[in-house]
Amino acid sequence: MTGALLVATALVGLAASLAGAIAPGRIRTVLSSVLTIASCGFGLAVAAEVLHTGHVAVVHTDRLLPLSGFSLMLDRFGALFVAVSAVVGICAMVFRLGYDGHGLSSRTASSVLPLFVTTLLLVPSAASVTTFLFLWELMAVSSLLLVLVDHRRRPEVQAAAQWYAVMTQFGAAALLLGLVLLATRTGSQSFAAIAAGSAHLPSWVKSSAFVLVVIGFGSKAGMVPLHVWLPRAHPEAPGPVSALMSAAMVNLGVYGIIRVGDGLLGGGPVWWWLLVMTLGALSALFGSLHSATSTDLKRLLAYSTTDNVGLMLLGVGASGLFASTGHQSLALVALAAALLHVVFHAVFKGSLFLTASSIQQATGTRDLDQLGGLLKRMPVTGSLFLVGGLSIAALPPLCGFVSEWLLLQAMLHGLPSSNPAIAVAMPIGVGVLALTGGLTALTFVKAAGIGLLGRPRTKPAAQAGEVHESMWIGAGVLATLCLVFGVAPFLVIPAVLDAARNVIGTHIPDPLVGGWQVGLSGIHGVLAPGLLGLGLLVAVSLVAGARRLVQRAAVRRTEAWGCGREVQTARMQYTATSFGEPLTRVFEDVLSPSHDLDVSHVAESRYYVEAATFHTSLNDGFERHLYRPAAGGLRWWGTIARRVPNGSVHRYLAFGLVALIVVLVVVA
């Protein structure tokens, strides 16, 4: 039954892609979206069945891929990621029904988008190297085409797609080398055979393969320093696509690192996981810092994806570190915390990207300095954005608080330790978690305060209205899940624990307190999210009731951010740039800001200033100091290389002779 559902997921997804390609324009969007939702429904059904029963869904055919065949095998670990992608895919497709922008209704986009969603559902079930690389590359190419769909109207889209194409192919090359190395040394490309034979591999083979797959999967996850495509491609992609990329696709990068490191290689030495923790800490700090200082709403969310991927990698690295030093129970808790953050990041980041796209469609801009007052004009969209923002800031009783609390507990209870690696890594991890939490809170105070509150700064913001119902329904389902999972995380924690056990191959008892509480077994302190949410609700109700009883005088209402003043204008408010300016000054060496002052004078005299415009832009340090010089070096090499083929037959014969001599020397 599970195998049939997996086949139905693929076939209905392909039917949706075909419908998007050949259906008439008036029904194309609706038909392809409905069929894609059906494909996600089948994917969610098979994932739920596998998670509940533990039965593995297996599909194999020799007719699709020559020589190797096409192999799928969905276990509990992969099923968790399929379920996440299916939920995000359903909500994104519902959102798409009312979305009108960035070329997403074209025939190309209507055929490629279902294909992209289908690959997101199938990648976690790939059971062989060839099948995995085929699906992975199909996912990468389809997402690249979706980024490019609006390149004719917006030239910046082409630059974003070029960065994405280069980085994704670089990552694919690293994956190819790593997985082929494992396949050739074990004599099989089946994941099951590689896992069985990995214990007999030389340490250098395992370590080389692990480093290569961390590079390959890390580039797709947006891990620093391989993240440079993400803050470019995510903002320029259409709204549903950016939500799918950030809430589902980047998760598969984390999936791949765990699948290979724990599932195929069975863990490894301490330095593997210290490397993962280091990259996670760097990603979390760098992403949260750029997110806190960005004024582009979708770019802000893209950098926060790098931040949250860093937190996931912190959990994955801590889990591997605990396992390699014999702390199996803590290893399971840390991995469960990382996987729980994968699930919760998908729901709150999907909601945030969808609502940000609604704001962009209603106002025509993503620039926070051009927004303001939207909560009054777009109350549903604004409220949903607030829910997602509070969740990503890890405030109770929303889901982000639970996963970050559990990750904090896992790292704290690894101390004190006699192992030097744990004794050094865990305090640093706790510090990174605390610092990024503060920066994330600052980020969404800025985003909500500048964008939603106050007075509108431009005419489009003042004239904005609520978007189509299907758009806020799609985002609203994810925002509702933020609250449901925050109050009742026990709905997903058992599935997450089963998935973690499945991939690391342990059968130890539940290390977490069950029921409506969350905590580590044997530790007195536990978290009761439901009681916490109820307590907050009661406290707010009591304060509101007491205020109504005690207050005698009528309340005078003024504009938000007006400080009680009657004459408040938009120019008196903070902008997103000014809000982040102190942080920009403190971290100037990291953010590398560039300032531009444009002064125009009146026509009659150059001594009188008519207007002055000050603009600050932030440069990605890795892009500026690493990738741009590398690109310059490649251009120089290309210029030199173009001089070689000058049309001379004598030169070409000389090249052939030199190559032949080199081959003969090597063979001899």
C-alpha positions as CSV (number, residue, x, y, z in Angstrom):
1,M,0.0,0.0,0.0
2,T,2.8,2.5,0.9
3,G,4.6,1.7,-2.3
4,A,1.4,2.4,-4.3
5,L,1.0,5.8,-2.6
6,L,4.6,6.7,-3.4
7,V,4.0,5.8,-7.1
8,A,0.8,7.9,-7.0
9,T,2.7,10.8,-5.6
10,A,5.1,10.8,-8.5
11,L,2.5,10.1,-11.2
12,V,0.0,12.8,-10.1
13,G,2.9,15.3,-9.8
14,L,3.9,14.5,-13.3
15,A,0.3,14.9,-14.4
16,A,0.2,18.3,-12.8
17,S,3.3,19.3,-14.7
18,L,1.8,18.1,-18.0
19,A,-1.5,19.9,-17.3
20,G,0.5,23.1,-16.7
21,A,2.2,22.7,-20.0
22,I,-0.8,21.9,-22.3
23,A,-4.0,23.2,-20.5
24,P,-5.7,26.4,-21.7
25,G,-4.7,29.6,-20.0
26,R,-8.0,30.1,-18.2
27,I,-7.8,26.8,-16.3
28,R,-4.0,26.2,-16.3
29,T,-3.2,27.7,-12.9
30,V,-6.1,26.1,-11.1
31,L,-5.7,22.7,-12.7
32,S,-2.0,22.4,-12.1
33,S,-2.3,23.7,-8.6
34,V,-5.1,21.3,-7.7
35,L,-3.2,18.3,-9.1
36,T,-0.1,19.4,-7.2
37,I,-2.1,19.6,-4.0
38,A,-3.3,16.0,-4.7
39,S,0.3,14.9,-5.2
40,C,1.2,16.5,-1.9
41,G,-1.8,14.8,-0.3
42,F,-0.6,11.4,-1.5
43,G,2.9,12.2,-0.2
44,L,1.6,13.2,3.1
45,A,-0.5,10.0,3.3
46,V,2.5,7.7,2.6
47,A,4.7,9.7,5.0
48,A,2.1,9.5,7.8
49,E,1.7,5.7,7.2
50,V,5.4,5.1,7.4
51,L,5.8,7.3,10.5
52,H,3.0,5.5,12.2
53,T,3.7,1.9,11.4
54,G,7.4,1.9,10.6
55,H,6.8,-0.1,7.4
56,V,9.2,1.0,4.7
57,A,7.8,2.0,1.3
58,V,9.8,0.4,-1.5
59,V,9.5,1.0,-5.3
60,H,12.0,-0.2,-7.9
61,T,11.8,-0.3,-11.7
62,D,14.5,-0.9,-14.3
63,R,12.6,1.1,-17.0
64,L,13.3,4.7,-16.0
65,L,17.0,4.9,-15.6
66,P,19.3,2.7,-17.7
67,L,21.8,0.3,-16.1
68,S,21.0,1.2,-12.5
69,G,17.3,1.4,-12.4
70,F,15.1,3.7,-10.4
71,S,14.9,2.9,-6.7
72,L,12.8,4.5,-3.9
73,M,12.8,3.4,-0.3
74,L,11.0,5.6,2.3
75,D,11.8,5.0,5.9
76,R,10.8,7.0,9.0
77,F,13.6,9.5,8.7
78,G,12.9,10.3,5.1
79,A,9.1,10.3,5.8
80,L,9.5,13.2,8.2
81,F,11.0,15.4,5.4
82,V,8.3,14.2,2.9
83,A,5.6,15.2,5.4
84,V,7.1,18.7,5.9
85,S,7.5,19.3,2.2
86,A,3.9,18.1,1.5
87,V,2.4,20.4,4.1
88,V,4.4,23.4,2.8
89,G,3.6,22.4,-0.8
90,I,-0.2,22.3,-0.2
91,C,-0.2,25.7,1.5
92,A,2.0,27.2,-1.3
93,M,-0.3,25.9,-4.0
94,V,-3.4,27.3,-2.2
95,F,-1.6,30.6,-1.9
96,R,-0.8,30.4,-5.7
97,L,-4.5,30.3,-6.6
98,G,-4.7,34.0,-5.6
99,Y,-1.2,35.1,-6.4
100,D,-0.7,37.3,-9.4
101,G,2.9,38.3,-10.0
102,H,6.4,37.5,-11.1
103,G,5.3,35.4,-14.1
104,L,4.1,32.5,-12.1
105,S,1.0,32.0,-14.3
106,S,3.0,31.5,-17.5
107,R,3.0,28.1,-19.2
108,T,6.6,27.5,-18.3
109,A,6.1,28.2,-14.6
110,S,2.8,26.2,-14.5
111,S,4.6,23.1,-15.8
112,V,7.9,23.5,-13.8
113,L,6.4,24.3,-10.4
114,P,4.6,20.9,-10.0
115,L,7.8,19.2,-11.1
116,F,9.7,21.1,-8.4
117,V,7.2,20.2,-5.7
118,T,7.2,16.5,-6.8
119,T,11.0,16.3,-6.6
120,L,10.9,17.8,-3.1
121,L,8.6,14.9,-2.2
122,L,10.7,12.2,-3.8
123,V,14.3,13.2,-2.9
124,P,14.1,11.8,0.7
125,S,12.9,8.5,-0.6
126,A,15.8,7.9,-3.1
127,A,17.5,4.6,-2.3
128,S,20.5,4.6,-4.6
129,V,23.2,7.0,-5.8
130,T,21.9,7.3,-9.3
131,T,18.3,7.8,-8.3
132,F,19.3,10.4,-5.7
133,L,21.5,12.4,-8.0
134,F,18.9,12.3,-10.8
135,L,16.1,13.6,-8.4
136,W,18.5,16.1,-6.8
137,E,19.6,17.6,-10.1
138,L,16.0,17.7,-11.3
139,M,15.1,19.6,-8.2
140,A,17.9,22.0,-8.7
141,V,17.2,22.7,-12.4
142,S,13.4,23.1,-11.8
143,S,14.0,25.6,-9.0
144,L,16.5,27.5,-11.1
145,L,13.9,27.8,-13.9
146,L,11.4,29.1,-11.4
147,V,13.8,31.8,-10.2
148,L,14.2,32.9,-13.8
149,V,10.5,33.1,-14.8
150,D,10.4,36.9,-14.4
151,H,13.8,37.8,-15.8
152,R,12.4,39.8,-18.7
153,R,10.7,42.4,-16.5
154,R,13.4,42.5,-13.7
155,P,17.0,42.4,-14.8
156,E,18.2,41.6,-11.2
157,V,16.6,38.2,-11.5
158,Q,19.2,37.1,-14.1
159,A,22.1,38.0,-11.8
160,A,20.4,36.1,-8.9
161,A,19.9,33.0,-11.2
162,Q,23.5,33.1,-12.3
163,W,24.7,33.0,-8.7
164,Y,22.3,30.2,-7.9
165,A,23.2,28.2,-10.9
166,V,27.0,28.4,-10.2
167,M,26.6,27.5,-6.5
168,T,24.1,24.7,-7.0
169,Q,26.3,23.1,-9.7
170,F,29.3,23.4,-7.5
171,G,27.4,21.6,-4.8
172,A,26.2,19.0,-7.2
173,A,29.8,18.3,-8.3
174,A,30.9,17.8,-4.7
175,L,28.0,15.4,-4.1
176,L,28.8,13.5,-7.2
177,L,32.4,13.0,-6.1
178,G,31.5,12.1,-2.5
179,L,28.7,9.6,-3.3
180,V,30.6,8.0,-6.3
181,L,33.6,7.5,-4.0
182,L,31.5,5.6,-1.5
183,A,29.8,3.6,-4.3
184,T,33.0,2.5,-5.9
185,R,34.7,1.6,-2.7
186,T,31.8,-0.5,-1.4
187,G,31.0,-2.0,-4.9
188,S,27.4,-0.9,-5.0
189,Q,25.4,2.2,-5.4
190,S,22.5,1.1,-3.2
191,F,22.3,3.1,0.0
192,A,21.6,-0.1,2.0
193,A,24.7,-1.8,0.6
194,I,26.8,1.3,1.2
195,A,25.6,1.5,4.8
196,A,26.4,-2.2,5.3
197,G,29.9,-1.9,3.8
198,S,30.9,1.4,5.3
199,A,32.4,-0.2,8.4
200,H,35.1,-1.7,6.3
201,L,36.1,1.4,4.4
202,P,39.4,3.1,5.1
203,S,39.1,6.2,7.3
204,W,40.4,8.5,4.6
205,V,37.7,7.4,2.2
206,K,34.9,8.0,4.8
207,S,36.4,11.4,5.8
208,S,36.8,12.5,2.2
209,A,33.3,11.5,1.3
210,F,31.9,13.2,4.4
211,V,33.6,16.5,3.7
212,L,32.5,16.4,0.1
213,V,28.8,15.8,1.0
214,V,28.9,18.5,3.7
215,I,30.1,20.9,1.0
216,G,27.5,19.7,-1.5
217,F,24.5,19.6,0.9
218,G,25.6,22.7,2.7
219,S,25.5,24.7,-0.5
220,K,21.9,23.8,-1.0
221,A,21.0,24.4,2.7
222,G,22.5,28.0,2.6
223,M,25.3,27.2,5.0
224,V,28.0,29.9,5.3
225,P,30.3,30.3,3.3
226,L,28.3,28.6,0.5
227,H,25.2,30.8,1.1
228,V,25.8,33.6,-1.3
229,W,23.1,32.5,-3.7
230,L,20.3,32.3,-1.1
231,P,19.8,36.1,-0.3
232,R,19.8,36.7,-4.0
233,A,17.6,34.0,-5.3
234,H,15.0,33.7,-2.6
235,P,13.9,37.4,-2.8
236,E,13.7,37.4,-6.6
237,A,11.7,34.2,-6.8
238,P,7.9,34.3,-7.0
239,G,6.2,34.1,-3.6
240,P,5.2,30.4,-3.5
241,V,8.6,29.4,-4.9
242,S,10.6,31.4,-2.3
243,A,8.4,29.8,0.4
244,L,9.1,26.3,-1.0
245,M,12.8,26.9,-1.4
246,S,13.2,28.3,2.1
247,A,10.8,26.1,4.0
248,A,11.3,22.8,2.2
249,M,14.3,22.7,-0.2
250,V,17.0,23.9,2.3
251,N,15.8,21.3,4.7
252,L,16.9,18.6,2.3
253,G,20.5,19.9,2.6
254,V,20.3,19.1,6.4
255,Y,18.6,15.8,5.5
256,G,21.6,14.8,3.2
257,I,24.2,15.6,5.8
258,I,22.4,13.4,8.4
259,R,21.6,10.7,5.9
260,V,25.2,10.3,4.8
261,G,27.0,11.1,8.1
262,D,24.8,9.0,10.4
263,G,22.8,6.8,8.1
264,L,25.4,5.6,5.5
265,L,28.7,6.1,7.4
266,G,27.4,5.2,10.8
267,G,28.9,8.3,12.5
268,G,32.5,9.3,12.6
269,P,35.3,10.9,14.6
270,V,35.0,13.9,16.7
271,W,36.4,16.3,14.2
272,W,33.6,15.6,11.7
273,W,31.0,17.0,14.1
274,L,33.2,19.8,15.4
275,L,33.4,20.9,11.7
276,V,29.6,20.7,11.4
277,M,29.1,22.7,14.7
278,T,31.6,25.3,13.5
279,L,29.9,25.8,10.2
280,G,26.5,25.9,12.0
281,A,27.7,28.5,14.5
282,L,29.2,30.7,11.7
283,S,25.9,30.4,9.7
284,A,23.7,31.3,12.6
285,L,25.8,34.3,13.6
286,F,26.4,35.6,10.1
287,G,22.8,35.1,9.0
288,S,21.2,36.7,12.1
289,L,23.5,39.7,11.8
290,H,22.7,40.4,8.2
291,S,19.0,39.7,8.8
292,A,18.9,42.2,11.6
293,T,20.4,45.0,9.4
294,S,18.6,44.3,6.1
295,T,15.9,46.6,4.9
296,D,14.6,44.3,2.1
297,L,11.8,42.2,3.7
298,K,12.4,39.1,1.6
299,R,16.2,39.4,1.8
300,L,15.8,39.7,5.6
301,L,13.9,36.4,5.6
302,A,16.4,34.8,3.3
303,Y,19.3,35.6,5.7
304,S,17.2,34.3,8.6
305,T,17.0,31.0,6.7
306,T,20.8,30.8,6.9
307,D,20.5,31.6,10.6
308,N,18.1,28.8,11.3
309,V,20.0,26.3,9.1
310,G,22.9,27.2,11.4
311,L,20.9,26.2,14.4
312,M,19.9,22.9,12.8
313,L,23.6,22.2,12.1
314,L,24.5,23.0,15.7
315,G,22.1,20.3,16.8
316,V,23.3,17.8,14.2
317,G,26.9,18.5,15.1
318,A,26.2,18.2,18.9
319,S,24.4,14.9,18.3
320,G,27.4,13.5,16.4
321,L,29.8,14.8,19.0
322,F,27.8,13.2,21.8
323,A,27.5,9.9,19.9
324,S,31.2,9.7,19.1
325,T,32.0,10.2,22.8
326,G,29.6,7.6,24.1
327,H,26.6,9.8,25.2
328,Q,23.9,8.1,23.2
329,S,20.9,9.5,25.0
330,L,22.1,13.1,24.6
331,A,22.9,12.4,21.0
332,L,19.3,11.3,20.4
333,V,18.0,14.4,22.2
334,A,20.2,16.8,20.2
335,L,19.3,15.2,16.9
336,A,15.6,15.3,17.8
337,A,15.9,19.0,18.7
338,A,17.5,19.6,15.2
339,L,14.8,17.7,13.4
340,L,12.1,19.4,15.5
341,H,13.6,22.7,14.4
342,V,13.4,21.5,10.8
343,V,9.7,20.9,11.2
344,F,9.0,24.2,13.0
345,H,11.2,26.2,10.7
346,A,9.2,25.0,7.7
347,V,5.9,26.2,9.2
348,F,7.0,29.6,10.4
349,K,9.3,30.4,7.5
350,G,6.7,29.3,5.0
351,S,4.1,31.5,6.6
352,L,6.6,34.5,6.7
353,F,7.6,34.2,3.1
354,L,4.0,33.9,1.9
355,T,2.8,36.9,3.9
356,A,5.9,38.9,2.8
357,S,4.9,38.1,-0.8
358,S,1.3,39.2,-0.1
359,I,2.7,42.5,1.2
360,Q,4.9,42.9,-1.9
361,Q,1.9,42.3,-4.2
362,A,-0.3,44.7,-2.3
363,T,2.3,47.5,-2.2
364,G,4.6,46.8,-5.1
365,T,7.8,46.9,-2.9
366,R,9.8,44.8,-0.4
367,D,11.6,47.8,1.0
368,L,10.7,48.3,4.6
369,D,11.6,52.0,4.4
370,Q,8.8,52.4,1.9
371,L,6.1,50.6,4.0
372,G,4.3,51.3,7.3
373,G,0.8,51.2,8.7
374,L,0.0,47.9,7.0
375,L,-1.6,46.2,10.0
376,K,-4.5,48.6,9.7
377,R,-4.9,48.2,6.0
378,M,-4.0,44.5,5.8
379,P,-5.2,43.2,9.1
380,V,-5.3,39.4,8.2
381,T,-1.9,39.4,6.4
382,G,-0.3,41.6,9.1
383,S,-1.6,39.4,11.9
384,L,-0.3,36.2,10.2
385,F,3.1,37.9,9.7
386,L,3.2,38.7,13.4
387,V,2.5,35.1,14.4
388,G,5.3,33.9,12.2
389,G,7.6,36.6,13.5
390,L,6.9,35.8,17.1
391,S,7.5,32.1,16.4
392,I,10.9,32.6,14.6
393,A,11.9,34.9,17.5
394,A,11.3,31.8,19.8
395,L,8.7,33.4,22.0
396,P,6.2,31.2,23.9
397,P,3.7,29.8,23.3
398,L,4.7,29.4,19.6
399,C,6.6,26.5,18.1
400,G,10.0,28.2,17.7
401,F,10.4,28.4,21.4
402,V,10.0,24.7,21.9
403,S,12.7,23.5,19.5
404,E,15.2,26.1,20.6
405,W,14.5,25.3,24.2
406,L,15.1,21.6,23.6
407,L,18.3,22.3,21.7
408,L,19.5,24.5,24.5
409,Q,18.7,21.7,27.1
410,A,20.6,19.1,25.0
411,M,23.8,21.3,24.9
412,L,23.5,22.4,28.5
413,H,23.2,18.9,29.9
414,G,26.3,17.8,28.0
415,L,28.1,19.8,30.7
416,P,30.2,19.4,32.7
417,S,32.2,16.9,30.7
418,S,35.7,15.5,31.0
419,N,35.9,15.4,27.2
420,P,37.8,18.4,25.9
421,A,35.8,18.7,22.7
422,I,32.4,18.7,24.5
423,A,33.7,21.0,27.2
424,V,34.7,23.6,24.6
425,A,32.0,23.1,21.9
426,M,28.9,23.1,24.1
427,P,29.4,26.5,25.9
428,I,30.2,28.1,22.5
429,G,27.0,26.5,21.1
430,V,25.0,27.9,24.0
431,G,26.4,31.3,23.5
432,V,25.7,31.3,19.7
433,L,22.1,30.2,20.4
434,A,21.6,33.0,22.9
435,L,23.2,35.7,20.7
436,T,21.3,34.7,17.6
437,G,18.1,34.6,19.6
438,G,18.6,38.2,20.6
439,L,19.4,39.3,17.1
440,T,16.4,37.4,15.7
441,A,14.1,39.2,18.2
442,L,15.6,42.5,17.1
443,T,15.1,41.6,13.4
444,F,11.4,41.0,13.8
445,V,10.8,43.9,16.1
446,K,12.2,46.0,13.2
447,A,10.2,44.1,10.5
448,A,6.9,44.3,12.3
449,G,7.3,47.7,13.8
450,I,8.6,49.5,10.6
451,G,6.4,47.6,8.1
452,L,3.2,47.0,9.9
453,L,2.9,49.8,12.5
454,G,3.1,53.6,12.4
455,R,2.1,55.7,9.4
456,P,2.5,54.7,5.8
457,R,5.7,56.2,4.3
458,T,4.6,56.1,0.6
459,K,1.4,56.3,-1.4
460,P,1.3,52.6,-2.3
461,A,1.6,51.7,1.3
462,A,-1.3,54.1,2.2
463,Q,-3.5,52.6,-0.6
464,A,-2.7,48.9,0.2
465,G,-5.6,46.5,0.7
466,E,-6.1,42.9,1.8
467,V,-5.1,40.3,-0.7
468,H,-7.1,37.4,-2.2
469,E,-8.6,35.0,0.3
470,S,-6.7,32.0,-0.9
471,M,-3.4,33.8,-0.2
472,W,-4.0,34.4,3.4
473,I,-5.6,30.9,3.7
474,G,-2.4,29.3,2.5
475,A,-0.3,31.4,4.9
476,G,-2.9,31.1,7.6
477,V,-2.7,27.3,7.8
478,L,1.0,27.5,8.4
479,A,0.6,30.3,11.0
480,T,-2.0,28.2,12.8
481,L,0.4,25.3,12.9
482,C,2.9,27.6,14.6
483,L,0.5,28.0,17.4
484,V,-0.8,24.4,17.5
485,F,2.7,22.9,17.6
486,G,3.8,25.5,20.1
487,V,1.1,24.6,22.6
488,A,1.0,20.9,21.8
489,P,4.5,19.8,20.5
490,F,3.7,16.2,21.7
491,L,1.8,16.0,18.4
492,V,5.1,15.8,16.5
493,I,7.7,14.9,19.0
494,P,7.1,11.1,18.9
495,A,7.4,11.1,15.1
496,V,10.6,13.2,15.3
497,L,12.1,10.8,17.9
498,D,11.3,7.8,15.7
499,A,12.9,9.4,12.7
500,A,16.0,10.2,14.8
501,R,16.2,6.6,16.1
502,N,15.8,5.3,12.5
503,V,18.7,7.2,11.0
504,I,21.2,6.7,13.9
505,G,20.2,3.1,14.5
506,T,19.6,3.2,18.2
507,H,16.9,1.6,20.3
508,I,17.4,3.4,23.6
509,P,14.2,4.4,25.5
510,D,12.6,7.8,25.0
511,P,15.0,10.4,26.5
512,L,12.2,12.9,26.7
513,V,9.4,13.2,29.2
514,G,6.2,12.2,27.4
515,G,2.6,13.4,27.6
516,W,1.9,17.2,27.6
517,Q,5.3,18.0,29.0
518,V,8.7,18.3,27.3
519,G,12.0,17.7,29.0
520,L,14.9,15.3,29.6
521,S,14.2,12.2,31.6
522,G,15.8,12.4,35.0
523,I,15.9,16.2,35.0
524,H,13.5,18.0,37.3
525,G,13.0,21.0,35.0
526,V,10.4,20.4,32.3
527,L,8.5,22.5,29.8
528,A,4.7,22.4,29.7
529,P,3.9,24.5,26.6
530,G,0.1,24.1,27.0
531,L,0.1,25.4,30.6
532,L,2.5,28.2,29.6
533,G,0.2,29.3,26.8
534,L,-2.8,29.0,29.1
535,G,-1.0,31.1,31.8
536,L,-0.2,33.8,29.3
537,L,-3.8,33.9,28.1
538,V,-5.1,34.2,31.7
539,A,-2.5,36.9,32.6
540,V,-3.5,39.0,29.5
541,S,-7.2,38.6,30.2
542,L,-6.8,39.6,33.9
543,V,-4.8,42.7,33.0
544,A,-7.3,43.7,30.3
545,G,-10.2,43.1,32.7
546,A,-8.6,45.0,35.6
547,R,-7.9,47.9,33.3
548,R,-11.5,48.2,32.2
549,L,-12.6,48.1,35.9
550,V,-10.1,50.5,37.3
551,Q,-9.9,53.0,34.4
552,R,-12.4,55.9,34.8
553,A,-11.5,58.5,32.2
554,A,-12.1,57.9,28.5
555,V,-9.1,56.7,26.5
556,R,-7.7,59.2,23.9
557,R,-6.7,57.4,20.8
558,T,-3.8,58.5,18.7
559,E,-1.8,57.1,15.8
560,A,0.5,54.2,16.5
561,W,4.1,55.4,17.3
562,G,2.7,58.8,17.9
563,C,3.7,59.0,21.6
564,G,0.4,60.7,22.3
565,R,1.0,63.5,19.8
566,E,-1.7,64.7,17.5
567,V,0.6,65.9,14.7
568,Q,2.6,62.9,13.8
569,T,4.0,62.5,10.3
570,A,5.7,59.6,8.5
571,R,9.0,61.5,8.4
572,M,9.1,61.6,12.3
573,Q,9.3,57.7,12.4
574,Y,12.2,55.5,12.5
575,T,13.1,53.8,9.2
576,A,14.5,50.2,8.9
577,T,17.8,51.7,8.0
578,S,18.0,54.0,11.1
579,F,16.8,51.1,13.3
580,G,19.7,48.9,12.2
581,E,22.3,51.7,12.0
582,P,23.8,51.1,15.6
583,L,24.3,47.4,14.8
584,T,25.8,48.3,11.4
585,R,28.3,50.6,13.1
586,V,29.3,48.0,15.7
587,F,29.8,45.3,13.2
588,E,31.1,47.5,10.4
589,D,34.1,45.2,9.6
590,V,31.7,42.2,9.1
591,L,28.9,44.0,7.2
592,S,31.1,46.2,5.1
593,P,28.5,49.0,4.6
594,S,28.7,51.4,1.7
595,H,27.2,54.9,1.9
596,D,25.9,57.1,-0.9
597,L,24.9,60.7,-0.4
598,D,23.1,62.4,-3.3
599,V,22.6,66.1,-3.0
600,S,20.7,68.1,-5.6
601,H,20.6,71.9,-5.7
602,V,18.0,74.4,-6.7
603,A,18.2,75.6,-10.3
604,E,18.8,79.2,-9.4
605,S,21.9,78.7,-7.1
606,R,24.2,75.8,-6.3
607,Y,24.5,77.2,-2.7
608,Y,20.9,76.2,-1.9
609,V,20.2,72.5,-1.4
610,E,16.9,71.3,-2.8
611,A,17.1,67.7,-1.6
612,A,19.6,65.3,0.0
613,T,19.3,61.5,-0.2
614,F,21.4,59.2,2.0
615,H,21.5,55.5,1.1
616,T,23.3,52.7,2.9
617,S,23.8,49.3,1.4
618,L,25.4,46.2,3.0
619,N,27.8,43.9,1.2
620,D,28.1,40.2,2.0
621,G,31.7,39.9,3.2
622,F,32.1,36.4,1.8
623,E,30.8,37.5,-1.6
624,R,33.1,40.6,-1.6
625,H,36.3,39.1,-0.3
626,L,36.0,35.5,-1.6
627,Y,33.7,35.0,-4.5
628,R,34.2,38.2,-6.5
629,P,38.0,37.8,-6.5
630,A,37.5,34.2,-7.5
631,A,35.2,35.3,-10.3
632,G,37.8,37.9,-11.4
633,G,40.5,35.2,-11.5
634,L,38.3,33.0,-13.6
635,R,37.6,35.8,-16.1
636,W,41.4,36.4,-16.3
637,W,42.0,32.8,-17.0
638,G,39.2,32.7,-19.6
639,T,40.9,35.7,-21.3
640,I,44.2,33.9,-21.4
641,A,42.6,30.6,-22.5
642,R,40.9,32.3,-25.5
643,R,44.2,33.1,-26.9
644,V,45.2,29.4,-27.2
645,P,42.8,28.3,-30.0
646,N,44.1,30.7,-32.7
647,G,43.3,28.5,-35.6
648,S,46.9,27.2,-36.2
649,V,47.0,23.6,-37.2
650,H,50.6,23.4,-36.0
651,R,49.7,24.5,-32.5
652,Y,46.9,22.0,-32.3
653,L,49.2,19.2,-33.4
654,A,51.7,20.3,-30.8
655,F,49.0,20.1,-28.1
656,G,48.2,16.6,-29.2
657,L,51.8,15.5,-29.1
658,V,52.3,16.9,-25.6
659,A,49.1,15.2,-24.4
660,L,50.2,11.9,-25.9
661,I,53.6,12.1,-24.2
662,V,52.0,12.9,-20.8
663,V,49.7,9.9,-21.2
664,L,52.5,7.6,-22.1
665,V,54.6,8.8,-19.2
666,V,51.8,8.3,-16.7
667,V,50.9,4.8,-18.0
668,A,54.5,3.7,-18.0
